[in-house]
């Protein structure tokens, strides 16, 4: 029978504790935004018969992109239920530039610099811009998902521009940081109803059509015309 002294037992116990704790001590601290993003189910779509899935944590850190992700996810739930949307069956409209457009590019076009959609002249971000209309062609149904009034910080775009221009005070920078934390860490933990209300699915009729690639061509032309006017 082998015996151990008290000191040796304590030493072994301490070593076991340290070995157990090392992985946790060495692991990088998870970002709160990433933890909050895990509360939102991913977006899955069918592209050319293959399922493509995008998680909020992988979509980007832009606050507007995150709100757009949740709005589009909600709209797809309302139109498709448990079905995976086929991109050939789906049309999405928005008046929100910036992050929301980048999100829609990732979902509907697969992302990538060559697939980026540029906003047409006149598209500017406002607290009222976060509205998304989703149309399901096979059933002629549509739904508009809009961020509830007052949930987007009223001074967000003003402070963003001041920070970019280097004219923001420390208090304004702190205020913007608090707003960003609200949008990226708090909102993903809320229910879709809290954020967007309970929009109703409606049946629509449509006239006219947009050809594949037509929007890009028209936006390029409008941007060229705007540059020409500025140079005159």
C-alpha positions in Angstrom: 0.0 0.0 0.0 1.4 3.3 -1.0 0.9 6.3 1.3 1.0 10.0 0.6 1.9 12.8 3.0 -0.5 15.7 3.4 1.8 18.0 1.6 2.0 15.7 -1.4 -1.7 15.3 -1.6 -2.2 19.1 -1.6 0.4 19.5 -4.3 -1.3 17.0 -6.6 -4.7 18.6 -5.9 -3.3 22.0 -6.8 -1.7 20.7 -10.0 -5.1 19.2 -11.1 -6.9 22.5 -10.4 -4.3 24.4 -12.5 -4.4 21.9 -15.3 -8.2 22.1 -15.4 -8.1 25.9 -15.4 -5.4 26.4 -18.0 -7.7 26.0 -21.1 -10.1 28.6 -19.7 -7.3 30.9 -18.9 -5.7 30.5 -22.3 -8.9 30.8 -24.3 -9.6 34.3 -25.8 -12.4 36.2 -24.2 -15.6 36.0 -26.4 -16.9 39.3 -27.6 -20.3 40.3 -26.2 -21.5 41.1 -29.6 -20.7 37.6 -30.9 -22.5 36.1 -27.9 -25.6 38.2 -28.6 -25.4 37.3 -32.3 -25.7 33.6 -31.4 -29.2 34.3 -30.2 -30.3 34.9 -33.8 -31.0 31.9 -36.0 -29.0 31.9 -39.3 -30.4 32.8 -42.7 -30.5 29.8 -45.1 -31.4 30.2 -48.8 -31.3 28.0 -51.9 -29.0 29.2 -54.6 -28.9 27.1 -57.8 -30.3 24.2 -55.8 -27.6 24.4 -53.1 -28.3 25.5 -49.5 -26.3 28.5 -48.4 -26.3 29.5 -44.7 -25.1 32.8 -43.2 -24.8 33.4 -39.4 -25.1 36.9 -37.9 -21.7 36.5 -36.2 -20.1 36.0 -39.7 -22.1 38.6 -41.6 -20.2 41.7 -40.2 -20.0 44.0 -37.3 -21.9 47.0 -38.8 -24.9 47.9 -36.6 -27.1 48.6 -39.6 -26.2 45.2 -41.1 -27.2 43.5 -37.9 -30.6 45.1 -37.9 -31.1 44.2 -41.6 -30.1 40.6 -40.8 -32.8 40.3 -38.2 -35.4 42.0 -40.4 -34.7 39.7 -43.4 -34.7 36.6 -41.2 -38.0 37.6 -39.7 -39.5 38.4 -43.2 -38.4 35.0 -44.5 -40.0 33.3 -41.5 -43.3 35.1 -42.2 -43.3 34.2 -45.9 -41.8 30.7 -45.9 -42.2 29.3 -42.4 -40.1 26.1 -42.2 -39.2 26.1 -45.9 -35.9 27.3 -47.2 -36.4 30.2 -49.6 -35.3 29.7 -53.1 -33.6 32.9 -54.4 -35.3 32.6 -57.7 -38.6 32.9 -55.8 -37.6 35.9 -53.7 -37.4 39.7 -54.3 -36.3 42.2 -51.7 -36.6 46.0 -51.7 -35.1 48.5 -49.2 -34.4 52.2 -49.0 -31.5 51.7 -46.5 -28.0 52.1 -47.9 -24.7 51.0 -46.3 -24.7 47.9 -44.0 -28.2 46.7 -45.0 -27.2 46.7 -48.7 -24.1 44.7 -47.8 -26.2 42.2 -45.9 -28.6 41.7 -48.8 -25.6 41.3 -51.2 -24.3 38.5 -48.9 -27.6 36.8 -48.7 -28.9 37.3 -52.3 -25.7 37.5 -54.3 -23.1 35.6 -52.2 -21.1 38.7 -51.2 -17.7 39.6 -52.5 -16.4 42.9 -53.8 -17.4 42.2 -57.4 -21.0 41.5 -56.3 -21.4 44.7 -54.3 -24.5 46.7 -55.0 -24.0 50.5 -54.9 -26.7 52.8 -53.6 -28.4 55.1 -56.2 -28.0 58.8 -55.7 -30.5 60.0 -53.1 -30.3 56.9 -51.0 -29.3 58.2 -47.5 -29.4 56.6 -44.1 -32.0 57.9 -41.7 -33.6 56.4 -38.6 -36.6 55.6 -40.8 -34.6 53.8 -43.4 -34.7 50.4 -41.8 -37.6 49.0 -43.8 -37.5 45.9 -46.0 -40.2 44.5 -48.3 -39.9 40.8 -49.2 -42.0 39.3 -52.1 -42.5 35.6 -52.6 -43.3 35.2 -56.3 -44.7 31.7 -56.2 -47.5 32.6 -53.8 -47.8 36.3 -54.7 -47.3 37.2 -51.1 -45.4 40.1 -49.6 -44.5 41.5 -46.2 -42.9 44.7 -45.0 -40.6 44.4 -42.0 -39.8 47.8 -40.5 -37.8 48.7 -37.3 -40.2 50.1 -34.7 -40.2 53.9 -34.4 -37.7 55.2 -31.9 -35.5 52.1 -31.8 -32.8 53.4 -34.1 -30.9 56.2 -32.2 -32.1 59.6 -33.6 -28.6 61.1 -33.6 -26.8 58.1 -35.0 -26.0 59.4 -38.5 -25.2 62.9 -37.2 -22.7 61.6 -34.7 -21.3 59.1 -37.2 -20.5 62.0 -39.6 -18.9 64.1 -36.8 -16.7 61.2 -35.7 -15.6 60.6 -39.3 -14.9 64.3 -39.7 -12.9 64.5 -36.5 -15.2 67.1 -34.9 -17.0 64.9 -32.3 -16.5 65.6 -28.6 -15.5 62.9 -26.2 -19.1 62.9 -24.9 -20.5 62.4 -28.4 -18.0 59.6 -29.0 -19.2 57.9 -25.8 -22.8 58.4 -26.8 -22.2 56.8 -30.1 -20.4 53.9 -28.4 -23.4 53.4 -26.1 -25.7 53.4 -29.1 -23.6 50.8 -30.9 -23.6 48.6 -27.9 -27.4 48.8 -27.7 -27.7 47.9 -31.4 -25.1 45.1 -31.5 -25.4 43.5 -28.0 -28.9 44.2 -26.8 -31.1 44.1 -29.9 -30.0 40.6 -31.0 -31.2 39.3 -27.7 -34.7 40.7 -28.2 -37.6 39.0 -30.0 -38.5 40.0 -33.6 -41.8 41.2 -32.4 -40.1 43.6 -29.9 -38.0 45.0 -32.8 -40.3 45.0 -35.7 -43.9 44.5 -34.4 -46.2 42.0 -36.1 -46.3 42.8 -39.8 -49.1 41.1 -41.8 -48.4 39.0 -44.9 -50.4 40.4 -47.8 -51.2 39.2 -51.3 -50.0 41.4 -54.1 -50.4 42.0 -57.9 -47.5 43.4 -60.0 -47.0 45.1 -63.3 -43.8 45.6 -65.2 -40.6 43.7 -64.5 -36.9 44.1 -63.7 -34.4 42.0 -65.7 -31.5 40.3 -64.0 -28.7 42.9 -63.7 -31.0 45.8 -64.7 -30.8 47.4 -61.3 -27.0 47.5 -61.4 -27.0 49.0 -64.8 -29.4 51.7 -63.9 -27.6 52.6 -60.6 -24.3 52.9 -62.5 -26.0 55.3 -65.0 -27.6 57.4 -62.3 -24.2 57.6 -60.4 -22.5 58.7 -63.6 -25.1 61.3 -64.3 -24.7 62.6 -60.7 -20.9 62.9 -61.2 -21.3 64.7 -64.5 -23.6 67.3 -62.8 -21.1 67.9 -60.1 -18.3 68.5 -62.6 -20.3 71.0 -64.6 
